[in-house]
Amino acid sequence: MYKGLIRLWLTKVLYWKRASKAGAYAAVIFCIIIPIINLILKRVVDDRSQIRAQDFGLGAIILAILVFMLLSLVFPDKKKKKEALV
């Protein structure tokens, strides 16, 4: 179920007209940081309360999409901005 939903969102986001480099870079950085946080938390938290990697993976994808969209709106590419004005 999650695969289909994520695949749909990724397709929409990748071909979104307002997509920018700033949003793409932020999404990649976010997808790198979230699994690192997962590894750190696994070492800090007790063994009895396991943090599932699937939850962090799905959360990383959803947050990356949201960060991508937000930063693409806040920091649009200058080239696309100029083309829209012409």
N, C-alpha and C positions, 0 to 999 in steps of 0.2 A: 504494500500500500504506500509506504513512504517513498519507494523508488519512483513510482509513477508521479507522485506529487512533486518531488524534488526535480525530476527530469522536466516536468512541465514548467516549473518556476525558472530553472536554469535556462531553458530554451527562450522563455520570454525575456529574461534579463539579458542574455547574450545578444539578442537582436533588438534590444530596446534603443530607440532613436536618441535618447538623452544620456546614454551610457558614456562615461568619461574614464580617462586613464587614472585619475585620482581614486575613483570608486573601485576600479579593478585592482589597483595596488593595495588599497585598504582591505579589500575582501581576501586577497591572497595572504596578507600579513595576519589577518584575523584567523584564517584557517590554519596557519602555522602556530599561532599562540595558543589556541584553545586546546589542542592535544598536549602541548607542553604543560599547561595548567592541569590537565587530567593526570599526567604522570607525576607531577609534584604532589597533587592531592592524594594520589594512591599511596605515596610514601608517608605522608603526614597523618592521614586518617587511619583509625584502627582497622584491622583485618575483618572484623565482624561487619562493618558497614562498607561493603564494596561499592565503589562507584563504577557503574557500567560504562564501558567505552562506547557502546552504541548510543547512549544518551548524549554523551559529549560530541560524538560525530554528527548526529542529527542536529544538535544545538549549534554546532559550528557552521554547518551548512546554512541553516535558517538565519543565523546572525550575520553570516557573510553576505547573504543576499540582501538583507535589510541594510547593512552598512554600505554595500555597493550602491543600492538605490539612493540612500540618503546622501552619501558623498557625491554621487553623480549629479544630484539636484543642486547641492550647495556649491560644488566646484565644477561647473561644466567646462568642457574643452574650449579653448579660445578659438580654434579653427572652426568648429561647428557653430559657435556663437556668431562669428563674422559671416558665415554662409547664411545664417538665418536672417541677418539684417539686410543682406543684399537682395 
